Amino acid sequence: MGELIRIGEEWVDDETGQIYTQEELNYLSDKRILQAHTDYCKRSIEYGTEVNYHLIKLSNKESNKMRVKERYKFNMMHRTDLREIMASDKLSLKEVGFIGRLTPFICFPDNDVKINNQYLTLEELAKFVGFSKNIMTKVIKVLENEEIIKVVKGGNKPPIIYFNPFLYSAGREVSKDTYMMFAKSKYNPDLKYYIDK
């Protein structure tokens, strides 16, 4: 193919005189790119190098979806189990409020709660959530019994609250220690594996 010259809505090859519509030109262009990428992948396999470039097919249709935020981290919720919990009468408004107040502060990869990158004492946590220390202690006990959180206490350090990653998770993966902490949780879809362990 020689150089293409545009005449109206068509393109003409200056060497052969072949006339191309915009649609034919798009097809040929896509075909060349696909062939070049296929050759690149074959060479990468042959040389034992990584394939660092991938093709993405763009839809011709205009999407009715828009990105809301760029460069933000999102916590994941496993909604089916959460709906069951929230719809049941097992939790009071205080427990639901506690969950809602702290889930934005779940950190990756341990699924623990840090506020301003720090663990809070029970007194600080109660103040942050808006509870008295007694109510805070009762709420934590209920949520631990329901396997929604685990609280790990250690010496003079503030308690560390871990959220069950099978309900709330800071990412698609969690640290192995956190996973094992909740491995026998009733919300773990792989629970059958752990029953005999």
N, C-alpha and C positions, 0 to 999 in steps of 0.2 A: 504494500500500500504506500502510495506517495503522500504528498502533502494534501490536506483537505482544505478546500476553499468553499466558503459558505455562499450560497446563492438562494436568497429568500429563506424558505423553510427547509431547504435541502443542502447536503454537502456533496461536493464533487471531488473525486480523486483526480489530481492534476496530471497523473501519469497514465491512468487507464481510462479516465472519463466516466468511471463507475459513479452512479448517483446513489446516495444514501439518505434515507429519512432520519430524523432524530431518533426514532425508535430503533431502527437498524443499527445506528451508530452506538446507542446505549448498549444494545445486545453484544456487539463486537467488542466494545470496551470492557464489559463485564467478563466476557469470555477470555480475553487476553489476561486480565487481572487474575482470574481463577486459574488459568494455566500457569502463570508466573508463580502464584502461591503454591500450587501443587508441586512445581519443580523445586521451589525453595524447601518445602517439607521433605521431599524425597532426598535432596542433598543433605539436609540436616540429619536425617536418619542414617544416610550413608556415611557421613563424617562423624556421627556420634555427638553432634552438637544439639543444643536446645532449640526448640521452635519458639522464638520470642515474639513473633508477630502472628496474629490471627485475623481472619476476615470476619466482619460483622455485616450481615445483610440488613440494610435499612429498609423499613417499610415505606412504600410510596404513599400510603394513607397517612393523613395527619392524625396524630394521636389525640385522644381526648383526655390524656393524663398529663399532669404537670409535676415536676419535681418541686417539693416544698422547701427543702433545705439542702444545701450542699455542705460537705465537710463536717457533718454532725455525726455523733455516735448515737445509736439508738439501742435502748434496752428491749429485749424480746419478751413477749408474753405468750404463754401457751393457753390460748383463750378457752378451749373446751373445758379443761379442768377448772380454770378460774371462774367460769360462768357457773359451774356446779357449786363451787364454794360460795360465791357471792349471792347466788340465788337461794342457798340453803339458809336455815335459821341458826347455823352453827356459830356464825360471827355476829357480834354486835356492831353498831356504828363506830364504836371506839376502835375495834380491831380493824375494820375496813379503813377507817381514817389513818390508822398507824401504817397500814400497808401503802395506802396512797401517798402518804407524806414521805416515806422512805425509799420507795422503789426508784425514784429518779436518781438516787445516790448509790445505786448498786454499781460496783466497780468490776472491771475485767482484769484478770481472768478468774479471781477467787470468788466472785459473786458475794462479796462482803459489802457492808455499808460503811462508807466514809463520807464525812461532811467536811468540806474544805480540806480534803486529803488527810483527815484525822479520824480516829475512833473516839467516840464521846463516852463519858461516864454515864451511868444511869440517870443521874441528876441532870446532866447537860442534855441528854437525849429526851428526858421528860419535858424539859423546858422547850426544846426545839419542836417537839410534837404538840405541846400545849396540854400535857397531862401532869397530874401530881405523881410523885414517885410511886405511891401505892397503886394507883391506877395503871401506871406504866408496867409495874411488876406483874399485875394480873393479866394485862393484855399480852405481854410477852409469854406468860405461861400458857394461855389459851392458844396462841399462834404456834408455840412449840408442840403442844398436844395435837394440833391439827396438821403438823408436819409442814408448815409454811415457812418457818424459820428455825434456825438453831442458834443458840447463844453459847459461845465458848468463853469461859472466864479463866483468867490466868494471873494469879498473884496480884501485884499492884497495878497491873495494866487494866485499862478500860475493857469491858466485855466486847467481844466481836460478834456482830449479828450477821449471819449468813442466810441468804434467801435460798429457798429450794429452787435449783436450776430447772426443775421440771415444771415450774410454774412461772417464775421470772428469771430471766437470764440477761447478763450484760452483753452477751455475744453468742455466737453459734457454738462456742466451745467454752468449757470451764476447766479449771485446774483439776488434776486427778484427785487431790485431797478433798476438794469440795464435792466432786462427783461421788467419791466413796462415802462421804459423810451422809449423803442423801440416797445412796444406792438402794437401800431397802425401803425407801419411801413408797407409799401407796400410789404416788403419782408417777413413779418410774415405769414407763411402758415396758421395760425389760425386766421387771421385777421377778418374773418366773425364774430367770437365770440365777438370782441371788437367794431364792427361798431355801435351796438345799445347801448353801455355802455356810 
